[in-house]
Amino acid sequence: MRAHLDLQGGPGGVMLPIHWGTFNLATHAWTDPGEGTLAAARAVGARAALPRPGEPFEPGAEAVPGEPWWREVALAPAAGWQPLIATVTKAKADTESDGSRGVVEGGGAPEAVPAG
């Protein structure tokens, strides 16, 4: 999300994450990329397109697919799904590790993501 915001000059445009939602080849849960992207986009007021695999959409349209479709087909986490937050204007942490360190989106410093 940080790269999208930097390239767009703010929350303009539509962010389309790629290479997720079709195969479970990572050590994280299959749903994590969608959940994280949705949370990060809503936290900073950006639009994210999250179409079902193969679902067509028009990036310039007023509405793009942005609901967590995977929740209908994936096993729910043991603790249940995180509540969906509405788009907010105040900067928020976009990941659990950011929140525990007091880091918010738009805080100026690049986000460090630990390896594996």
C-alpha positions, 0 to 999 in steps of 0.5 A, a space after each residue: 500500500 505504501 508503494 501505491 500511495 507513493 506512486 499515485 501521490 496519495 490515495 488516488 487510483 485503484 490498487 490491484 494486488 496480484 499473485 494471490 488468491 489462487 494457490 496456497 504456496 506460502 507460509 502465511 494463510 491463503 487469505 492473509 494477502 487479501 485481508 492485509 490489502 483490504 485493511 491497509 487500503 481502508 486505513 488510508 482511504 485508498 481504493 483496492 480492487 479485489 476481484 474473484 479470480 477471473 472476474 472482469 472489472 473496469 479500473 476507472 469505474 466508480 465501483 470496483 470489486 472490493 469486498 472480501 469474497 474469500 471469506 465465503 470460501 475459506 476456512 475462518 481463522 480460529 479467532 474468527 475474521 477481523 471486523 471490517 473497518 470503514 475507510 478512515 481519514 486518520 492514519 492507522 497501523 496497517 499491520 499487527 507488527 506496525 501497531 505494536 511498534 506505534 507505526 502508522 501509514 503515512 508516517 514518513 519512514 519506509 515500512 520494514 518487513 521482516 523476512 520469513 
